[in-house]
Amino acid sequence: MNVPEAPRVERRPYQKYAVEVAVSTIDGHGVFAAEAIPERVKIGEIRGEALSVEQARIRATRHERIMIVELSPKRAIDFTLSTDPMRYTNHSCRPNARLVLDNGRVEFFSLRAIAPGEEITVDYGETHHGGTLPCRCGAPGCRGAL
């Protein structure tokens, strides 16, 4: 697979730990710790375009690669065009971080210490793929699909 060069991203005030975007063995690009990240701390957050869940689900059918999080039964955020590095967070069935929704913000917290150079991953949970997209995380006990 030919993966384009990783995009350059600048560190924003809400990015608490330094991260880098690079090619991932899981899928496309991923976000990697550029410094040691302790367990149970906020790594950073991601910002995007607010829209209705109805609009978000329509977009999900029109694009191969998306990053949409539903905040409620009515509201969602589309991060597809975001320049925040955490937008490149890949799925793992054995993640080292978790995604937290807090007053309309999408934040990432470490579940354990993350070493420099380690890819930061979260469990996507239920997705619009409905179990039809093969999981490529390679983790022990991988569910096999998203």
Phi, psi and omega per residue, in radians:
M1 nan 2.325 3.135
N2 -1.625 1.934 -3.105
V3 -1.847 2.195 3.133
P4 -1.102 2.851 3.127
E5 -1.006 2.538 -3.134
A6 -1.107 2.405 3.113
P7 -1.219 2.589 3.073
R8 -1.467 2.386 3.132
V9 -2.292 2.497 3.102
E10 -1.668 2.650 -3.127
R11 -1.392 2.258 -3.132
R12 -1.830 2.816 -3.095
P13 -1.025 -0.520 -3.117
Y14 -1.503 0.024 3.027
Q15 -1.637 1.796 -2.985
K16 -1.357 -0.505 3.136
Y17 -2.192 2.560 -3.132
A18 -1.218 2.306 3.100
V19 -2.354 2.806 3.103
E20 -2.295 2.556 3.061
V21 -1.691 2.260 -3.132
A22 -2.630 2.977 3.097
V23 -1.082 2.385 -3.090
S24 -1.930 2.520 3.024
T25 -1.326 -0.262 3.127
I26 -1.396 -0.960 -3.105
D27 -2.973 2.166 3.045
G28 0.918 -2.102 3.066
H29 -1.792 2.718 3.070
G30 -2.374 3.030 3.087
V31 -1.932 2.309 -3.031
F32 -2.147 2.500 3.106
A33 -1.136 2.253 3.082
A34 -1.714 -0.076 3.076
E35 -2.649 2.885 3.108
A36 -1.117 2.351 3.114
I37 -2.052 2.095 3.138
P38 -1.184 2.893 3.098
E39 -1.274 2.617 3.051
R40 0.988 0.800 3.048
V41 -2.231 2.744 3.059
K42 -1.283 2.212 3.106
I43 -1.519 -0.794 -3.107
G44 3.036 -2.945 3.108
E45 -2.529 3.086 -3.098
I46 -2.354 2.512 -3.137
R47 -2.177 2.618 -3.095
G48 -2.785 -2.815 -3.077
E49 -1.602 2.158 3.083
A50 -1.343 2.425 3.108
L51 -2.760 3.013 3.132
S52 -1.336 2.742 3.082
V53 -1.063 -0.663 3.118
E54 -1.029 -0.832 3.104
Q55 -1.092 -0.724 -3.120
A56 -1.071 -0.742 -3.118
R57 -1.203 -0.573 3.051
I58 -1.145 -0.803 3.110
R59 -1.040 -0.682 -3.111
A60 -1.073 -0.491 3.135
T61 -1.470 -0.219 -3.046
R62 -1.796 -0.168 -3.079
H63 -2.271 2.449 3.131
E64 -1.250 -0.743 -3.115
R65 -2.019 2.065 3.122
I66 -2.375 2.886 2.999
M67 -2.476 1.662 -3.129
I68 -2.207 2.349 3.074
V69 -2.116 2.247 3.073
E70 -1.512 2.121 -3.121
L71 -1.476 -0.535 -3.089
S72 -2.750 3.109 3.087
P73 -1.100 -0.252 -3.105
K74 -2.005 -0.455 -3.017
R75 -2.060 2.525 3.105
A76 -2.484 2.895 3.039
I77 -2.222 2.304 3.106
D78 -1.802 2.100 -3.121
F79 -1.816 0.142 -3.047
T80 -0.951 -0.656 -3.122
L81 -1.764 0.088 -3.136
S82 -1.136 2.552 3.051
T83 -1.762 0.108 3.102
D84 -1.240 2.330 -3.084
P85 -1.080 -0.537 -3.104
M86 -1.151 -0.205 3.096
R87 -1.124 -0.322 -3.131
Y88 -1.613 0.220 3.140
T89 -1.176 2.112 3.137
N90 -1.553 2.867 3.088
H91 -1.425 2.549 2.903
S92 -2.512 2.495 3.061
C93 -1.276 -0.251 3.044
R94 -2.257 1.280 -3.022
P95 -1.273 2.816 3.030
N96 -1.871 0.028 3.126
A97 -2.533 2.956 3.084
R98 -2.362 2.665 3.113
L99 -1.685 2.285 -3.119
V100 -2.172 2.289 3.049
L101 -1.654 2.146 -3.088
D102 -2.417 1.840 3.129
N103 0.881 0.811 3.098
G104 1.479 -0.041 3.105
R105 -1.732 2.568 3.070
V106 -1.933 1.926 -3.035
E107 -2.016 2.714 3.127
F108 -2.097 2.263 -3.141
F109 -2.167 2.470 3.104
S110 -1.294 2.466 3.058
L111 -1.589 -0.448 3.138
R112 -2.631 3.046 3.077
A113 -1.099 2.426 -3.137
I114 -2.091 2.174 -3.078
A115 -1.399 2.652 3.047
P116 -0.983 2.384 -3.135
G117 1.566 -0.205 -3.135
E118 -1.412 2.410 3.109
E119 -1.261 2.357 3.099
I120 -1.543 2.219 -3.093
T121 -2.319 2.706 3.041
V122 -2.310 2.810 3.018
D123 -1.527 2.011 -3.117
Y124 -1.125 -0.386 -3.087
G125 1.200 -2.536 -3.133
E126 -1.205 2.305 3.135
T127 -2.200 2.986 3.097
H128 -1.238 -0.157 -3.140
H129 -1.315 -0.347 3.075
G130 1.009 0.627 3.105
G131 1.412 0.217 -3.104
T132 -1.738 -0.212 -3.125
L133 -1.667 2.113 -3.135
P134 -1.068 2.371 3.073
C135 -1.470 2.385 -3.123
R136 -2.083 0.409 -3.060
C137 -1.201 -0.534 3.116
G138 1.297 0.156 -3.120
A139 -1.298 2.594 3.033
P140 -0.987 2.331 -3.132
G141 1.341 0.306 3.134
C142 -0.908 2.379 3.119
R143 -1.196 -0.392 3.073
G144 1.636 -0.301 -3.106
A145 -2.742 2.739 3.071
L146 -1.969 nan nan
